[in-house]
Amino acid sequence: MSTDGSRRRDVTVADVAKAAKVSKAQAARALGNYGAVSDDVRERVLAAAEELEYRPNELARSMNTGKSNTIGVVVGDIENPHFGLAMRGITDTAKKSGYNVILINTDEERAAEVDAVRVLLDKRVDGLIVAPASSLETSHLQQVRESGRPLVLLDRAATGVDVETFAVDMGSISYESTAHLIEAGHRRIAFVSTVRTDAPYVAGMKLDSSQISDRLDGIHRAFDDAGLPYPSDLIRLSAGDADSIRRITRELLGGPDPATAIIASDGLIALSVVEAIQESGLSIPDDVSFLMYDDFAWTRLTTPPLTVIAQPVYDMGIAAASALIRRIEGRKSTGPAPELVATLIRRGSIGAPKDAEVLSQAGG
């Protein structure tokens, strides 16, 4: 005897067929919208399904039709607002086209990403959107491509994987923002990122992230074009949790030749860097200038408001989902892919370094 607390048994096609007084085959055809079914039978089946609160078995449906109306998305850190905004673009687009989304977070671990891709393929998703944890080790993505399952990449490129990639040209905007800092008088410019390396950074070393490689290339080119030495000793990678980032910030600001400007590669890093600057009794931009990637509401509420590199992250998610759905449905592109361009938004967090002001006063 069942009680109010007992688990409700799932309603089956057979239950719907019995309630509608039709055969199971007729009910299945009406519910699946395939095959020949009279209008009378269809109406009775749908009415019975609604009354019984029938929910279709999506796995069984996908096995029968070869389509699950589901998209799989794999990202490195959903806590990062950058990926949260991209996911909103993906889910908004998917919903409009009748697709559900399964999201898996990997903590930027390639092994976790390999497992995530396998799980999503086992769940028979119709296609995948992946922000690769590694732009170099991509065999699992190549296998998805070879399987014929549609795949597009988000935010980062992947070596040897010939699929559409929706990302911003980081080299150009990094060059522009670094040149802006150099024009303000900065020569000791630091860059902080969580991308993992096995050894301290040296110019030209291969990195897992195409995005970070492009940003560092832009910084390097800006120094070269200005005829200035590249401060590679201020490039700090493998920044982990908030405590690690605060420690790195204190090191950058406390040495004999400290950084006069810091670039944070994402919003989570930026919060910890700003916190460490404040804990050190320093102010922005009087003691240190600050620049960060991505424009979030809080960056306009600080004192002073922060200079940022704004990326069209929501549009990136829309573009990736639209391209994937087009491929799933076998439609050709109707035009060129949308241009995804980042913008340097200049606010109040960049000023002249103190040593430049002293030199200027002495020269006067």
Secondary structure, 3 states (H helix, E strand, C coil): CCCCCCCCCCCCHHHHHHHHCCCHHHHHHHHHCCCCCCHHHHHHHHHHHHHHCCCCCHHHHHHHHCCCCEEEEEECCCCCHHHHHHHHHHHHHHHHCCCEEEEEECCCCHHHHHHHHHHHHHCCCCEEEECCCCCCCCHHHHHHHHHCCCEEEECCCCCCCCCCEECCCHHHHHHHHHHHHHHCCCCCEEEECCCCCCCCCCCCCCCCCHHHHHHHHHHHHHHHHCCCCCCHHHEECCCCCHHHHHHHHHHHHHCCCCCCEEEECCHHHHHHHHHHHHHCCCCCCCCCEEEEECCCHHHHCCCCCCEEEECCHHHHHHHHHHHHHHHHCCCCCCCCCCCCCCEEECCCCCCCCHHHHHHHHHHC
